[in-house]
């Protein structure tokens, strides 16, 4: 088994000669599911670009993937990492059937421009069944509700069984019932080998499946570690810049006070 899925060492990233990430060191080990928490402008998006290989740190820093210190190119990262986000949903502009959208995940395409094999179609159906959206298979993507589209795109991301699933504020735009159905689908990932990085500033979205938390503030690591140690009033208040009181119930955390 790999020693890590992603390993970021002493990474500083500058955009337009300004540091937006400063000396980040963080390791995602197999079996862990991480939450990345921080206010807007804290550096979350830049860290995701490091994880996807879209940016590289300045000299002295290093990012490694899937247990190897050797750079194997963007293709390996793309083949083993998937993304779900509200932003990606806005760019998916092909009105295929829901099943075809899921199948398109095998080709990392918006739209389906290659003929799927029978095995790929079968696997897509099985993933939709696993996530509880099999009845949507024949419906056109644009006819689905906003939340149904998000769950179809989750199936698309998972259809090729990625090692790592990155969820970039995936509940943006979802009402509470739809959010909870989406989160229930995510919780099912504990039965698979896919691990996740969940990016948010809404603590109530953190599932029991999340094992660790990394806080970013002004481009720096504020704190990181096991979830039970990180989700405290003191740490989250410092990270988000206001006095927050948390309540834990059945493995979920809720903001019960903020001032």
C-alpha positions as CSV (number, residue, x, y, z in Angstrom):
1,X,0.0,0.0,0.0
2,X,1.2,3.5,-0.8
3,X,2.6,5.5,2.1
4,X,0.6,8.5,1.0
5,X,-1.9,9.6,-1.6
6,X,-0.6,13.2,-1.6
7,X,2.4,14.6,0.2
8,X,3.0,18.3,0.3
9,X,6.3,19.4,1.8
10,X,7.3,23.0,2.6
11,X,5.2,24.3,-0.3
12,X,5.1,28.0,-1.1
13,X,3.1,29.2,-4.1
14,X,3.4,32.7,-5.6
15,X,1.0,34.3,-8.0
16,X,2.0,37.6,-9.6
17,X,5.0,37.5,-7.3
18,X,2.8,37.4,-4.2
19,X,2.8,34.4,-1.9
20,X,-0.7,32.8,-1.7
21,X,0.5,29.7,0.1
22,X,3.3,29.8,2.6
23,X,5.4,26.8,3.7
24,X,2.5,24.2,3.7
25,X,3.4,20.7,4.9
26,X,0.6,18.2,4.8
27,X,0.3,14.4,4.1
28,X,-2.8,12.5,3.1
29,X,-2.3,8.9,4.1
30,X,-4.3,5.9,2.8
31,X,-7.4,5.3,4.8
32,X,-7.8,9.0,5.8
33,X,-10.5,11.3,4.7
34,X,-9.6,15.0,5.1
35,X,-11.7,18.2,5.4
36,X,-10.0,21.4,4.3
37,X,-11.5,24.4,6.1
38,X,-10.9,28.1,5.7
39,X,-12.6,31.3,4.9
40,X,-12.7,32.7,1.3
41,X,-9.1,33.8,0.4
42,X,-7.5,31.4,2.9
43,X,-5.7,29.5,0.1
44,X,-8.0,26.5,-0.3
45,X,-8.3,26.8,-4.1
46,X,-4.5,27.2,-4.6
47,X,-3.9,24.1,-2.5
48,X,-6.3,22.2,-4.7
49,X,-4.4,23.3,-7.7
50,X,-1.2,21.9,-6.1
51,X,-3.1,18.6,-5.4
52,X,-4.1,18.4,-9.1
53,X,-0.7,19.3,-10.4
54,X,-1.9,22.5,-12.0
55,X,0.6,24.5,-9.9
56,X,4.0,23.6,-8.5
57,X,5.7,25.2,-5.4
58,X,8.7,27.4,-5.6
59,X,12.1,26.0,-5.2
60,X,12.5,24.2,-1.9
61,X,9.0,22.8,-1.9
62,X,7.7,19.5,-3.2
63,X,4.5,17.7,-4.0
64,X,4.4,13.9,-4.4
65,X,1.5,11.6,-5.4
66,X,0.5,8.0,-4.7
67,X,3.6,6.8,-2.8
68,X,6.1,8.0,-5.4
69,X,8.7,10.7,-5.3
70,X,9.1,10.5,-9.1
71,X,7.1,13.0,-11.2
72,X,5.0,10.8,-13.5
73,X,3.1,13.6,-15.2
74,X,-0.4,15.0,-15.1
75,X,-1.9,12.0,-16.7
76,X,-1.4,9.8,-13.7
77,X,-3.0,12.4,-11.4
78,X,-5.9,12.7,-13.8
79,X,-6.3,8.9,-13.9
80,X,-6.4,8.5,-10.2
81,X,-8.1,11.7,-9.0
82,X,-11.7,13.0,-9.5
83,X,-13.4,16.2,-8.8
84,X,-17.0,17.3,-7.9
85,X,-17.9,20.9,-7.5
86,X,-20.7,23.4,-8.1
87,X,-18.4,25.2,-10.6
88,X,-17.9,22.0,-12.7
89,X,-21.7,21.5,-12.7
90,X,-22.1,24.8,-14.4
91,X,-19.7,23.8,-17.2
92,X,-21.3,20.5,-17.9
93,X,-23.4,21.8,-20.8
94,X,-24.3,18.6,-22.7
95,X,-27.9,17.4,-22.4
96,X,-27.2,13.6,-22.3
97,X,-29.1,11.1,-20.4
98,X,-28.0,10.7,-16.8
99,X,-26.4,7.3,-17.6
100,X,-24.4,8.8,-20.5
101,X,-23.2,11.6,-18.2
102,X,-21.9,9.0,-15.7
103,X,-20.3,7.0,-18.5
104,X,-18.5,10.1,-19.7
105,X,-16.4,9.9,-16.5
106,X,-14.4,7.1,-18.0
107,X,-13.2,9.5,-20.7
108,X,-12.9,12.6,-18.5
109,X,-15.0,14.5,-21.0
110,X,-17.9,16.9,-21.0
111,X,-20.2,15.0,-23.3
112,X,-19.8,11.5,-24.6
113,X,-17.6,11.5,-27.7
114,X,-16.4,7.9,-27.6
115,X,-18.4,4.7,-27.7
116,X,-18.6,3.1,-24.2
117,X,-18.0,-0.6,-23.9
118,X,-20.6,-2.9,-22.4
119,X,-18.5,-3.3,-19.3
120,X,-18.3,0.5,-18.8
121,X,-22.0,0.9,-19.2
122,X,-22.6,-1.9,-16.7
123,X,-20.3,-0.3,-14.2
124,X,-22.0,3.1,-14.7
125,X,-25.4,1.5,-13.9
126,X,-23.9,-0.2,-10.9
127,X,-22.5,3.1,-9.6
128,X,-25.9,4.8,-10.1
129,X,-27.5,2.0,-8.2
130,X,-24.9,2.2,-5.4
131,X,-25.7,5.9,-5.0
132,X,-29.4,5.4,-5.1
133,X,-30.0,7.3,-8.4
134,X,-30.6,4.3,-10.8
135,X,-34.2,5.6,-11.7
136,X,-32.6,8.7,-13.2
137,X,-30.7,6.7,-15.8
138,X,-32.9,7.5,-18.9
139,X,-33.7,11.1,-17.9
140,X,-32.0,14.0,-19.7
141,X,-29.5,15.9,-17.6
142,X,-31.1,19.3,-18.0
143,X,-34.5,17.9,-16.9
144,X,-33.1,16.9,-13.5
145,X,-33.3,19.0,-10.4
146,X,-30.2,20.9,-9.4
147,X,-29.5,18.4,-6.6
148,X,-30.1,15.4,-8.8
149,X,-27.5,16.7,-11.3
150,X,-25.0,17.0,-8.5
151,X,-25.5,13.3,-7.5
152,X,-25.2,12.3,-11.2
153,X,-21.9,14.1,-11.4
154,X,-20.8,12.4,-8.2
155,X,-21.5,9.0,-9.9
156,X,-19.5,10.3,-12.9
157,X,-16.6,11.1,-10.7
158,X,-16.6,7.7,-9.0
159,X,-17.4,5.5,-12.0
160,X,-13.7,4.7,-12.7
161,X,-13.0,4.1,-9.0
162,X,-10.5,6.9,-8.3
163,X,-8.0,6.7,-5.5
164,X,-8.9,10.2,-4.4
165,X,-12.1,12.3,-4.7
166,X,-11.8,16.0,-4.2
167,X,-15.1,17.7,-3.3
168,X,-14.8,21.5,-3.7
169,X,-17.6,23.1,-1.7
170,X,-19.9,20.4,-3.3
171,X,-23.1,21.5,-1.4
172,X,-23.1,25.0,-2.8
173,X,-26.6,25.8,-4.1
174,X,-28.3,22.8,-2.5
175,X,-31.2,23.2,-0.1
176,X,-31.1,21.4,3.2
177,X,-33.0,18.2,2.2
178,X,-31.0,17.9,-1.1
179,X,-27.8,18.5,0.8
180,X,-28.5,15.7,3.2
181,X,-29.3,13.3,0.4
182,X,-26.0,14.2,-1.3
183,X,-24.1,13.8,2.0
184,X,-25.8,10.4,2.5
185,X,-24.4,9.4,-0.9
186,X,-20.9,10.5,0.1
187,X,-21.0,8.6,3.4
188,X,-21.4,5.4,1.3
189,X,-17.8,5.9,0.1
190,X,-16.6,4.4,3.4
191,X,-17.4,1.0,1.8
192,X,-15.1,1.7,-1.2
193,X,-11.4,2.3,-1.6
194,X,-11.8,5.9,-2.7
195,X,-10.7,8.5,-0.2
196,X,-11.8,12.1,-0.1
197,X,-10.7,15.7,0.5
198,X,-13.8,17.7,1.4
199,X,-13.3,21.5,1.0
200,X,-15.8,23.7,2.9
201,X,-16.3,26.4,5.5
202,X,-19.5,24.8,6.7
203,X,-18.8,22.5,9.6
204,X,-22.3,21.0,9.4
205,X,-21.3,19.3,6.1
206,X,-18.6,17.2,7.7
207,X,-19.6,13.6,7.7
208,X,-18.6,10.9,10.2
209,X,-16.4,9.6,7.4
210,X,-14.1,12.6,7.7
211,X,-11.2,11.5,9.9
212,X,-8.9,14.6,9.7
213,X,-9.1,18.3,9.4
214,X,-6.6,20.9,7.9
215,X,-7.3,24.6,8.6
216,X,-5.9,27.3,6.3
217,X,-5.7,30.9,7.2
218,X,-4.2,33.7,5.1
219,X,-2.3,31.0,3.0
220,X,-0.8,29.3,6.0
221,X,-1.5,26.2,8.0
222,X,-3.3,27.2,11.2
223,X,-3.8,23.6,12.5
224,X,-4.1,20.0,11.3
225,X,-4.8,16.6,12.8
226,X,-7.5,14.1,13.7
227,X,-11.0,15.5,13.5
228,X,-11.8,15.1,17.2
229,X,-8.8,17.3,18.1
230,X,-9.5,19.9,15.4
231,X,-13.2,20.5,15.8
232,X,-13.0,22.5,19.0
233,X,-14.5,25.9,19.7
234,X,-11.1,27.5,20.2
235,X,-9.5,26.2,16.9
236,X,-12.4,26.8,14.6
237,X,-13.0,30.3,16.1
238,X,-9.4,31.2,15.4
239,X,-9.6,29.8,11.9
240,X,-12.8,31.6,10.8
241,X,-12.3,34.8,12.8
242,X,-15.3,34.8,15.1
243,X,-16.3,33.2,18.4
244,X,-18.0,29.9,17.5
245,X,-19.6,27.3,19.7
246,X,-19.9,23.8,18.3
247,X,-22.2,21.0,19.2
248,X,-21.6,17.3,18.3
249,X,-24.4,14.9,17.7
250,X,-24.2,11.4,16.1
251,X,-20.8,12.1,14.5
252,X,-21.9,15.4,13.0
253,X,-20.9,18.9,14.2
254,X,-23.1,21.9,14.2
255,X,-22.6,25.6,14.9
256,X,-24.8,26.3,18.0
257,X,-23.5,29.9,18.5
258,X,-21.5,32.5,16.7
259,X,-20.6,36.1,17.6
